[in-house]
Amino acid sequence: MARDIFHSAVRVALEKEGWTITDDPLTLAFGERKLYVDLAAEKLITAERENRRIAVEVKSFTGRSAMADLERAVGQYVMYTQALSKSAAGRVLYLAIPKEIFAELTKDHVISILSEEMAIRLLVYNAPEQIITKWIG
């Protein structure tokens, strides 16, 4: 299983924000098959006295077309969301995208379609600095 080129950068960014990586990757059942979400993490929210649990699918968008890469990523997101609802209840899925792609897709209103109309949660990252710049959803 090949990792996206920014996998490590997103992992470090999550750890910088206090997340504990619990799975790398997170294995999910999908019928008789297995799916692999890039990362799973949890963080103790002291005010609520409970753990917040997430899964993160990292996308690098290094293909010829950002839209083609996005189509594939959205397909994965849909399948992973379904699998998470069955085997990892309570874990919230985020699609991690580079800040440059976020900026490009924001101009074309694609981000608002993804986040508002399709309810896709996004994590925007800056790979060189290994930081998360935005959480959406």
C-alpha positions in Angstrom: 0.0 0.0 0.0 1.6 3.2 -1.2 1.4 6.3 1.0 0.8 9.8 -0.2 4.0 11.9 -0.3 2.7 14.2 2.5 1.6 11.4 4.8 4.5 12.0 7.3 3.9 15.8 7.2 0.3 15.4 8.2 1.1 12.8 10.9 3.6 15.3 12.4 1.1 18.2 12.1 -1.5 16.2 14.0 1.0 15.3 16.7 2.0 19.0 17.0 -1.6 19.7 17.8 -1.7 17.1 20.6 -3.2 14.2 18.7 -2.0 10.7 19.5 -1.8 8.5 16.4 -3.5 5.2 17.2 -3.3 3.5 13.8 -1.1 4.0 10.7 -3.1 2.9 8.8 -6.5 2.2 10.2 -7.9 -1.0 8.8 -11.7 -1.2 8.2 -14.0 -3.9 7.0 -16.0 -3.2 3.8 -18.0 -6.3 3.1 -15.5 -9.1 2.8 -12.7 -6.7 1.8 -10.5 -4.3 3.7 -10.0 -0.6 3.4 -7.1 1.4 4.8 -7.5 4.9 6.0 -4.1 6.6 6.3 -4.3 7.7 9.9 -6.4 7.4 13.0 -5.9 9.6 16.0 -7.4 10.6 19.3 -7.2 13.5 21.6 -8.4 14.0 25.2 -10.8 17.0 25.3 -10.5 17.9 29.0 -13.5 20.2 29.1 -15.7 17.4 27.9 -13.7 14.6 29.7 -13.8 12.4 26.6 -11.6 11.4 23.7 -12.2 12.8 20.3 -11.5 10.2 17.7 -10.7 10.9 14.1 -9.6 9.2 10.9 -7.6 11.1 8.3 -7.2 10.3 4.6 -4.2 12.2 3.3 -4.2 13.4 -0.3 -1.3 15.0 -2.0 -3.0 16.0 -5.3 0.1 15.3 -7.4 -1.7 14.0 -10.5 -2.2 15.9 -13.8 -5.6 17.2 -12.7 -6.7 18.4 -9.3 -10.3 17.5 -10.2 -9.4 14.0 -11.2 -7.5 13.6 -7.9 -10.5 15.1 -6.1 -13.0 12.7 -7.7 -10.9 9.7 -6.5 -10.6 11.3 -3.0 -14.3 11.9 -2.7 -15.0 8.3 -3.7 -12.6 7.1 -1.0 -14.2 9.4 1.5 -17.7 8.0 0.8 -16.5 4.4 1.1 -14.5 5.1 4.3 -17.4 6.9 5.9 -19.6 4.0 5.3 -17.0 1.5 6.7 -16.4 3.7 9.7 -20.1 3.9 10.6 -20.1 0.1 10.8 -16.8 -0.7 12.5 -15.4 2.4 14.2 -18.5 4.2 15.4 -17.8 7.6 16.9 -14.7 8.1 14.7 -15.0 11.2 12.4 -13.3 11.1 9.0 -11.4 14.0 7.5 -10.0 14.4 4.0 -6.6 16.1 4.3 -5.7 18.4 1.4 -2.7 20.7 0.8 -3.2 24.4 1.4 -2.4 25.2 -2.2 -5.1 22.9 -3.5 -7.5 24.3 -0.9 -6.8 27.8 -2.3 -7.3 26.7 -5.9 -10.5 24.9 -5.2 -11.9 27.7 -3.1 -11.7 30.1 -6.1 -13.9 27.7 -8.1 -16.4 27.3 -5.2 -15.6 23.5 -5.1 -14.7 23.7 -1.4 -18.1 25.1 -0.4 -19.8 22.3 -2.4 -17.7 19.7 -0.7 -18.1 21.1 2.9 -21.6 22.5 2.8 -23.5 20.5 0.3 -21.7 17.1 0.6 -20.8 17.4 4.3 -17.2 16.4 3.7 -14.9 17.3 6.6 -11.6 18.8 5.4 -8.2 19.2 7.1 -6.0 21.7 5.3 -2.3 21.2 5.8 1.0 23.0 5.0 3.4 20.2 4.2 6.7 22.1 4.3 5.9 23.5 7.8 4.1 20.3 8.9 1.2 22.2 10.3 -2.6 22.1 10.0 -3.9 25.5 8.8 -7.6 24.8 8.8 -10.2 22.3 10.0 -13.6 22.4 8.2 -16.6 20.5 9.3 
